[in-house]
């Protein structure tokens, strides 16, 4: 497997015009939160055209299921709007059809923040929304990071 590169994953999604929002740990890191994350979480638009573009990007990333490395996601899998936990030749990628409370791409794209990552311009879930989502999920790992995210948000507002 190639070296882990979250940037390369994002580049290929952008090159294939995939409609997505970065959520989770990478979204927090891009907004200044000192958290550790091991995968890129993406909330994708689930419609036929975007699923087709996403499938092409995943082919370029040689994406396979983490738990079943012999299996590749199909367009039918992507259209199912569930959670696909994938390993790519550039590292782990989670393709999500919804996030906490059943929110889909269409529900969050309007509040997503555009951020520059080098020459890329990507949509990222803002810290306020990320905090709300983590509170909704209520998992131990999410609750543990909420205070940190709230501190980063306060520091950003005080600037």
Secondary structure, DSSP 8 states (H G I E B T S, - for coil): -----HHHHHHHHHHTT--EEEESHHHHHHTT-----SEEEEEE--SHHHHHHHHHHHHHTT-EESS-TT----HHHHHTTSEEEEEETTEEEEEES-BGGGB-HHHHTTT-EEEEETTEEEEE--HHHHHHHHHHH--HHHHHHHHHHHHHHHHHHH-
